[in-house]
Amino acid sequence: MGTKFRFLAGIALPALLFCLTACSSSTSGTTSGTGALFVAALGDSSVSSFSIDLTTGLLTANGATTPTGGTPAAMLLSPSRTEMFIANSGTNNISAYTVKSDGTLTAASGTTGTGMTPLAMSMDSAGKFLFVANQGLQVDPTSGTVSVFSVQGTTLTEVPGSPFIVGGLSLASGPGPAGLAVTPDGKYLYVSSQFDSTITKFSVSASGALTQGPILPVGTAPSAVTITPDGGFIYVANSSTVSAFAVCNQVVSNCTDPNSPDGSLAAVAGSPFSAGIGPVAMLAPPSGKFLFVVNRQSNQISEFKIATGTGVLTANAQPSISTGSNPVGITFRAGTTTVTATGGITDYLYVPNLGASSISVYSFDSTIGTLGLVGGPVPVTSGQPSAVAAE
């Protein structure tokens, strides 16, 4: 049997980024009162709900749990924030939920099948299509695929031609899709592949069909992919680095010919950039000024500034902060409109620690981007949290 890699990480996109890897977002500085955090766990294949105090970022378990499929690997909220989807890598399917006004979930009837070992999801900013990276087997060159579904509420309908095979550098082995991100306008999809250490561009048609474009090398065993809110830059988490690319599109014209945006990628100067060990999830908040990288093996979050216009990464004044054991995802929630001493807004990040069965909570000033720990780790009683999303 071929090797099967499972870098479990929640993906959702800075609102979106839909990335990717586990993220969820709201527009910074426009909320008040309470929010909701959803946590999928391997321990009992369930989703737990927490209330978020948007003034402090603190969590309170509300006691509500809902079943999901086996080995939940990624979680994604729709742009409307009224539906949520979970990719279950152990049962090769997607569970769908309606998000209720009280911050709890109602499961849709049945599940939707995907390809082999779904690890990541992404959605365009209009919420029209859901894209799923299916890792497959290294020994099978046709098993690494991307499934594409049209979305109507919690109903997913696979588009004609799906799943689409992800071509690799070798015709004899599978590339191993593990992460993906779609541009905000929904025209281009980018897929990272762990087995052959590449990122592949796809064009997305009006019907959701994919057409494969160039394949570019990145660092070793890439996992998560995220794209900045303006669609201008893409970042790929490798085994100990982050690769950065400028996107040639209509939002940010990083193009040789600005009149012909085609979604092509060009390496950012200085890429790849050093990170911690085993980065598996990333998030760029709505400001587009910062990138936070969750390093699973070094139990920390790397903190970067994103240079305006170039996408170059530089370490923040505080280059990293510790997490619990085995962090595997990250999500964002905007705080209240309280202005900080620097003129920024206090927002919050949530990181599931699979090894510690807990959630770490961080605050950050939207102006300077430095993370600060909020309270102690929050226990996840169902055990082994593997994906997270915030509403």
N, C-alpha and C positions, 0 to 999 in steps of 0.2 A: 504493500500500500504506500502511496506517496505521502510525503511529509505535509502536514496541515498546520499552518501557523494561525494562532488566534491571539491577536493583540486586542483585547476587549477594550473599547473606548466609546463613550457616548458621543454623537455627532449632531449637531444642529447648528445652525448657523448664526452668527451674529445677525440677527434678524433680517434680513438677512443674509448672512453668509451661507446659511444652511450648509454647514460643513460638517459638517464635517463631524468632524470629529466631534462631542456632546455639548452642545451649546444651545443656548436659547437666549433671546434678548428682547428688551423693550427699549423704546427711545429714551435716552438718558435724560433725567431731570424733568420728566413729565408725569410722574406717578406719585401717589400718596396712599397711606393706609396699609393694606396687606396684599401679599402676593401668595403664590403657591409654588412649591418645589415637589417634583416627582422623581422618585428614585427606583430604578429597576434593580433587582437583586438576584444573584445566582442561588443564594441559599435555599429559597423556596419558590423560585420562578414567580415572583410577585412584584407589583409596583406599590410602593408606599407613598403617602402624601404628607407634606408638611406645610404649615402656614409660615409665611415670611413676614416679619415686622419690617416694613420698608424704611423705617426711621433708623433702626439699629442693625438690620440684616439678620437678626437672630431667628432661629427656627423653632417651631413647636409642632411635634407630631400630632396629627389629628386622628390617628387611630384607624384611618381608612386604608385598606389594602385591596388590590385587585389582581387576579391571576394574569400571567402572561405565558409565553411559550418557553421552551427550554433554552437555557444559556442566552439570555437577553444581552445583546452586544452593542446596540445603538438605539438612541431615543431622539425623536424629532417632533417639535410642535409646528403646526401649520402657521402661516403668516397671520391668519385670523385669530390665533391662539385658542380656537374652539375645538380642535382635533389634535390628537397625538398618536404617533405611530412608533412601534418598537420592532426592531429587527431581531429575530431570535435565531442565533447561529446554530444552536443545537437541533432545532426542529425545522430549519429552512423555511421559515414563514414570517409574516408580519402580523402583529396584533394591532388593532385600531381601537381608539377610545374617543368618546366625547368628553370634553372638559366642562364640568358644570360650574355654575357661578359661585358655589361654595368651595371651589378648589379641590373637589374630588372627581373621580372618573367613572364613566359608565362604559363598559366594554361593548364593542360592536359584536354582533353574532358572527361566529366563525373566524377564520384567519385566511390570509392570502399567501399562497405559495410563492417562493422565490427560487433562485438558483442555489447552488451548493455553498453553504457557509456564508450567509450574509453578514458583513462586518460594519458597514457604514451606509448612511443615507444622506441625501441632500434634496433640496426643493427650491425651485425658482421663487423669486420674491412675490409673484402673483399667485403662487400655490396651485399652479396648473398641473405640474408633473412631479412625481416622486421618483428619484433615482436611487438604486440600491446596488452597492458593490458586493458581488458574490465571489469569494476568494477561490473556491474550487480546489483542485489538487495539482500539485506541482508536476505529477507524472502525466496529467491529462491536459493537453494544450487547448482543448475546447471547453474546459469546465470553468475557467475564469471568465465571468460575464458581468454585465450590468443589466439589471431588470429596470424597465421603465413603466410606470403606471400613471394613467390619468386619474385625477383626484376629484371626487364629488363628495364633500363631507367626509365620512369615514369609509366610503366605498372606493375601492381601488380596482381599476380595470386595466389590465396589461395592454399596452399599445401593440399594434401589428409589428412583427419582427422581433419583439422582445422574448427572451433575453438576448442581448447583443454581445457577441464574443469580443473580448479584449485581446487584440493581437499583441504578441510579445516580441522580444529580440530573437527568440529561438522558436523554430517550428516544432521542436521535439518536446517542449515542456510548457506548462502553463505559467503565465506571468504572475498570478496571485493578486488580483485586485483587493486592496485593503482600505483605501480612502478615496473620497471624491468630493468635489465642490463644483457648483454651477454658478456662472456669472449672474448678477442680479437681473439682467435682462433676459435670462434663460436661453441665450443663443449658443453658449459653449459650456461643455462639461469637461472636467479634468480628473483623471483617474490615476492614483498611484498604485504601483504593483510591487509587492514585497519580494517575490521570487526572483525577478530580473532587475530590480532596483531602477524603475523607470517611472515617468509620468507621461500619460497619453492624452492628447487633445481629441475631443469629439465635437462635431457640430450637431446642434439639436434642431430638428425641423419643426414646423408648426404643429405636426401631429405627434411629436415626441420621439420620432425615429432618430437614431444616432448614426452618424457617418464618421468613421475613424480618420484622424489626421496624424500628424507627426508624433513619434515616440522619442522622448528625450531622456538621457540618463540623469539620475539624481544620486544621492548618497545610498549607503547600504540599507537594505530592508526598510523602505519607506512605509509609513503607516498613514497618519492623518494628513489631510489636505485642508487648508482654509484659504479664503479669499477675502480681501479687505472690503468693507462695505461699499466703496465706490467701484469695485470690480477691477481696480487697477493693478493689484499685485497678488500673486499666489505664493503661499509658503507650504513646504512639504517637510514633515517631520521624519528624519532618518534615524539611524541607530544612535547617533550622538551629535548630529548636526541638524540645521534647518536650511534647506535649499530655498532660494528666493527667485521669483521670475516676475518680470513686467509683462502685462497682458496687452496685446494690441486689440483694442476694441473701441466702441463709440463713446464709452464713458470716460476713459482716460486714454488718450491717444499715444500709447507707447509703441508707435509703429514706425517702421522705416518709411512707409508711405502713409501719412495720416489720412489720405483720401480712400484708403483701402483697408479698413479694419477687418481682420480675419481671425482674431482670437489666438494668433500665434504667440509663443512665449520667447522671451529673451532673458538670459540670466542677469540678475542684478549684480552690480559690481561688488566684489568681495564674497559672493556666495560660493560655497555654503558657509553658514555662521555656526560657531560652536554653541552647543546646548548642553544639558545634562545627559545622563546615561538613560537610554531607552525612552525618548520622547514618544508619546502615544496620542496626545490630544493637544489642540491649540485653539486659541480664541483671540480675535481682534475685536474689541468693543466698538460700538457705533461711531465713536469719534474718529476711528481709523488711525489713531496716533500711537497705539501700543499693540504689542503681541505678547501673549502669555502662553508659555509652553509647559505642559505637564510631563515631567520626566519620571517614568514608572520605576526604573531601577535605582535612581538616586533619590527618590522620595522628596522631590522639590518641584517648584515652579520657577522656570527661568523668566525674567522680566526684561522685555526689550522695548526700545523706542523705534518707531518706523519713521524714517526720514521722508518728509513731504516731497513728492515729485520723483524720488529715486527708489524708494522701497528698501533702502539699506537699513539693516538692523544694527543697533548699538545697545549695549547693556544699560539698563536703567541705573539710576544712582544706587538703588538697592538691586543688585543683579539677580537675586534669587531669594526664595523663602521656602521653608520646610513644609511638607505635607504629612499626612499619616502614611502608614505602610502601603505600598503598592497602589499609588493613585492611578486612575484609569480614564478620567474624563474631566470636563469642565463646562460650566454654564454661567451665564451672565444674567443679572437682574438689576434694572435701574432702581436707584433709591428715591427718596423724596426730593423735593425741590430745595432742601436746605443747602445753602452755599457755604463752602469751606473757606478757610483763611486765604487760600490761594485763588479764590474766585471760581473754583470748580465745584462739581457735584460729587457727593459720596455715593458710589455704586458698589455692587457686591458680586463676588464670584463664589461658586460652590464646586467643590472637588470631591468626588466619591473615592474613598480609600478601600479598595477591595480587600487588601490584607488585614486592615484594622477594623473592617465592618463599621465604618464611620463616614461622616461628611465633615470636611473642613470648610470653614466660612472665612472669607476675606473681604475686607473693605478696600477701596482704592479711590483716590482723588482723581477725577476725570481730567484734571490739568496736568498733574505730575506722574500719575500712573503707578506710584509705589504701593505695593500691597501691604496690608496689616491684618494680622490674625484677629478674628472676632470670636471671643469666648473660647471654650474648649471644643474638642471634637464631638459631634452629635452622633450618638449610636444609631445604627440601623439594625433593628432587632431581627429582621429577616435574614441578615448576614450576607456578606460579600457583595456590596453594591457595585454594579458594573456599568451603569449608564444613568444620566441625570438630565433634567430639563427644568426650566423655571418659567412661570407664567405671571 
